[in-house]
Amino acid sequence: MTRENPGAEPFFLGSPGGQRFCVFHPPAGGKCLGAVLVTPPFGDELNKSRRMLAMQARRLAALGFGVLQIDLEGCGDSDGELRDVRWAGWTSDLSAGADWLAARLDAPLYLLGLRMGALLALDFARTRAGIAGIVLWQPLASGEAFITQLLRLKLAGSMAGANGAEASNTATLRTALAAGEMLEIGGYEITGALAADIGALDLRALAPLSCPAHWFEMVAEAVRPMPPAAVRTGEAWRAGGVALTASPVAGPPFWSSQEIAESAALLDATCIAFESMRS
C-alpha cells in the first residue's frame, strides 16, 4: 500500500570536492523502510533518464523509502569541471550521500544504478559495508565498451567512410586520450585519466557478493528473454555466490531515446524488487 508522498527536498550537499546538488524524497508514513541512494548514468543518458529516475524516486518514497538523488562531481548542477573528475571522486560523492542518509534515516541502505551508474553502484558496494541490496537498470557490460561508444559518438558527425576507417579513427582518438589530450564528446569534456578509470571496469568482475541484487534489462517485447551477454554474466555471478534476480522488462531504451520516454513496467518491477529485498 502506498502512502501520501510529502514531496521532494532539493539541497546542496558538502563533499570533499565541493557542493553536490541533491534531491531527497522523504519516506511517506511514520516508518522508513529503507534508504535508497541513486547512482546516475553519465552525460546525455542522465538528461534522458532524469524523468524516469524522479518518477521511481517518488514511487519508492510513497512506499516508505527515503530516496536520495545526487548529481556527481562535474555533472548536472554540482560543482566541479568534468575535465578534473576521476572515478574515485564519484565514489567519494556516493560516500557523502550514503553518510547523509545514515545520519538522517535509521534504515538499511540500498542502491539503484542505471547504465554507468550501475557499475558505480557495484564498485561502491565493494568498499561500503552494510548495503542491504542493489537494483541495476541496464548495467553496462564494460567500461571499455562504453568508452568505445563515446568515441564513435564523436566520430558520428564526420564519419562517412568504411569500417576500416572508423576503426583507425577510433584508435587515433584512443591514442590522443592516452597521451593526455582532452576530447569534447557531445558537449562533455573527457580526459584520458577518466576514460582509463571507466575503461578498467568490467561488469563480470563487480559481482555483488555481500547483498542481494535485482537486474532489469529493457527489451522490445514482453516475450523477449534477457540478452545473451546478460545471461552469461548473471550465470557467472550466481556461480560465484551472488543472490541475483534478473528479469527482462518490455519498454523503450529511455536513456537513449530521441524523445523523453517512460516505462511504467520498469517502475512497477523496481518497486516490487525493493519490497522483496526487505522480506
C-alpha positions in Angstrom: 0.0 0.0 0.0 1.3 3.4 -0.9 1.1 6.4 1.4 1.0 10.2 0.9 4.3 11.5 -0.5 5.4 14.6 1.4 7.4 16.0 -1.6 11.0 16.4 -2.7 13.6 18.5 -1.0 16.4 19.9 -3.2 19.6 21.0 -1.4 23.4 21.1 -1.8 25.5 18.5 0.0 29.0 19.3 1.0 31.6 16.9 -0.3 35.4 16.9 -0.2 35.4 18.2 -3.7 32.7 20.8 -3.4 28.9 21.1 -3.3 26.8 18.4 -4.8 23.2 19.1 -5.9 20.8 16.6 -4.4 17.1 15.9 -4.3 15.8 14.0 -1.3 12.4 12.3 -1.4 11.4 11.7 2.2 9.6 8.4 3.1 5.8 8.7 3.4 4.2 7.4 6.6 5.6 7.1 10.1 8.3 4.4 9.5 11.2 4.4 7.0 11.5 1.1 5.2 14.9 1.8 3.8 17.3 4.5 2.4 17.9 4.4 -1.3 20.9 6.1 -2.9 20.5 6.6 -6.7 23.7 6.3 -8.8 23.1 8.1 -12.1 24.2 7.4 -15.6 26.7 9.6 -17.5 26.3 12.5 -19.9 23.3 12.8 -22.1 22.0 9.5 -20.8 21.4 11.3 -17.5 19.5 14.0 -19.2 17.3 11.5 -20.9 16.8 9.5 -17.7 16.0 12.2 -15.2 12.3 11.8 -15.6 12.3 8.1 -15.1 14.6 8.3 -12.1 12.5 11.1 -10.5 9.3 9.0 -11.1 10.9 6.0 -9.5 12.1 8.0 -6.5 8.6 9.3 -5.9 7.1 5.8 -6.2 9.6 4.4 -3.7 9.1 7.4 -1.3 5.3 6.7 -1.4 6.1 3.1 -0.4 8.0 4.3 2.6 11.6 4.5 1.3 13.8 7.6 1.7 15.5 8.3 -1.7 18.5 10.5 -2.4 19.3 11.6 -6.0 22.7 13.1 -6.4 24.4 14.9 -9.3 28.0 13.7 -9.2 31.1 16.0 -9.5 31.2 17.8 -12.8 27.7 16.7 -13.7 24.3 18.4 -13.6 24.1 21.2 -11.1 27.0 20.1 -8.9 30.4 21.8 -8.5 33.4 20.8 -10.5 34.6 20.5 -14.1 34.3 17.2 -15.8 37.9 17.7 -17.0 39.1 17.4 -13.4 37.0 14.3 -12.4 38.3 10.9 -11.5 36.3 7.8 -10.7 37.4 7.9 -7.1 35.9 11.4 -6.8 32.5 10.0 -7.9 32.7 7.1 -5.3 33.6 9.8 -2.7 30.4 11.6 -3.7 28.4 8.4 -3.1 30.1 8.1 0.3 29.0 11.6 1.2 25.4 10.8 0.1 25.4 7.5 2.0 26.7 9.2 5.1 24.0 11.9 4.8 21.3 9.2 4.5 22.7 7.3 7.5 22.6 10.5 9.6 19.0 11.3 8.6 17.4 7.9 8.5 17.7 4.9 10.8 17.2 2.4 7.9 19.2 0.0 5.8 21.0 1.4 2.7 20.0 0.3 -0.8 21.5 1.3 -4.2 19.7 2.0 -7.5 22.0 2.4 -10.5 21.4 2.9 -14.2 23.9 2.2 -17.0 27.3 3.6 -15.9 25.7 4.3 -12.6 25.1 0.6 -12.2 28.9 0.0 -12.4 29.4 2.8 -10.0 27.0 1.3 -7.5 28.6 -2.1 -7.8 32.1 -0.7 -7.3 30.9 1.4 -4.4 29.3 -1.7 -2.8 32.7 -3.4 -2.7 34.0 -0.9 -0.1 30.9 0.3 1.7 29.8 -2.0 4.5 26.1 -2.7 5.3 24.5 -2.3 1.9 21.2 -4.2 2.0 20.6 -4.6 -1.7 21.2 -3.3 -5.2 18.9 -2.7 -8.1 20.5 -2.4 -11.5 18.9 -0.9 -14.6 20.5 -1.9 -17.8 24.1 -2.1 -16.5 27.0 -1.5 -18.9 28.8 -4.7 -19.8 32.1 -3.0 -19.5 33.6 0.5 -19.2 35.8 -0.2 -22.2 32.7 -0.7 -24.4 31.2 2.5 -23.1 34.3 4.5 -24.0 34.2 3.0 -27.5 30.5 4.1 -27.7 31.5 7.6 -26.7 34.4 7.7 -29.3 32.1 6.6 -32.0 29.6 9.3 -31.0 32.4 11.8 -31.5 33.1 10.4 -34.9 29.5 10.1 -36.0 29.2 13.7 -37.2 32.2 13.4 -39.6 32.4 9.7 -40.4 31.2 8.5 -43.8 34.0 6.0 -44.6 34.3 2.3 -44.3 34.6 0.3 -41.2 38.3 0.2 -41.5 38.5 4.0 -41.5 36.2 4.1 -38.4 38.5 1.7 -36.5 41.5 3.7 -37.5 39.9 7.0 -36.3 38.7 5.4 -33.1 42.2 4.2 -32.5 43.5 7.7 -33.1 41.2 9.1 -30.5 42.2 6.5 -28.0 45.9 7.4 -28.7 45.1 11.0 -28.1 43.4 10.2 -24.8 46.3 8.1 -23.7 48.7 10.9 -24.5 46.8 13.2 -22.1 44.6 15.1 -24.5 41.0 16.0 -23.6 38.2 15.2 -26.0 34.9 17.0 -26.2 32.2 14.4 -26.8 28.6 15.5 -27.1 29.3 18.6 -25.1 31.2 16.8 -22.3 34.9 17.0 -21.8 36.5 13.6 -21.3 40.1 13.2 -20.2 42.4 10.3 -20.7 42.5 9.7 -17.0 38.7 9.5 -16.6 38.5 7.3 -19.7 41.1 5.0 -18.3 39.2 4.8 -15.0 36.0 3.9 -16.7 37.6 1.6 -19.2 39.1 -0.6 -16.5 35.6 -1.6 -15.2 34.1 -4.9 -16.1 30.6 -6.0 -15.0 31.5 -9.6 -14.5 34.3 -8.6 -12.0 31.9 -6.5 -10.0 29.7 -9.2 -8.6 27.8 -8.0 -5.5 28.7 -10.8 -3.1 27.5 -9.2 0.1 23.9 -8.4 -0.7 21.0 -9.4 -3.0 20.8 -7.8 -6.4 18.0 -7.3 -8.9 18.9 -6.8 -12.6 16.5 -5.3 -15.1 17.1 -5.2 -18.9 14.8 -3.4 -21.2 13.6 -5.4 -24.2 11.4 -4.5 -27.2 8.6 -7.0 -26.4 7.5 -8.9 -23.3 8.2 -12.2 -24.9 11.9 -11.4 -25.4 14.4 -13.0 -23.0 17.4 -11.4 -21.3 20.2 -10.6 -23.8 22.7 -13.5 -24.1 25.6 -11.4 -22.6 23.5 -10.5 -19.6 22.5 -14.2 -19.1 26.2 -15.2 -19.2 27.2 -12.6 -16.7 24.2 -13.5 -14.4 25.2 -17.2 -14.5 28.8 -16.3 -13.6 27.6 -14.2 -10.7 25.3 -16.9 -9.4 28.1 -19.5 -9.7 30.2 -17.2 -7.5 27.5 -16.9 -4.8 25.5 -13.8 -5.8 21.8 -13.8 -4.8 20.7 -12.4 -8.2 17.3 -12.0 -9.7 17.5 -11.0 -13.4 14.4 -10.0 -15.4 13.7 -8.5 -18.9 11.2 -5.7 -18.9 9.3 -4.6 -22.1 9.8 -0.9 -22.8 11.8 1.8 -24.6 15.5 2.4 -24.0 14.6 5.7 -22.2 18.3 6.6 -21.5 18.9 7.0 -25.3 15.5 7.6 -26.9 15.2 10.6 -29.2 12.3 11.9 -27.0 11.9 11.6 -23.3 10.4 8.2 -22.7 8.9 6.3 -19.8 8.4 2.6 -18.7 5.6 2.0 -16.2 6.5 -1.7 -16.2 10.1 -0.9 -15.0 8.8 1.4 -12.3 6.4 -1.3 -11.1 9.0 -4.1 -11.2 11.5 -1.9 -9.3 9.1 -1.2 -6.5 8.4 -5.0 -6.2 12.2 -5.6 -6.1 12.8 -3.2 -3.3 9.9 -4.5 -1.3 11.1 -8.1 -1.8 14.6 -7.3 -0.5 13.1 -6.2 2.8 11.4 -9.6 3.4 
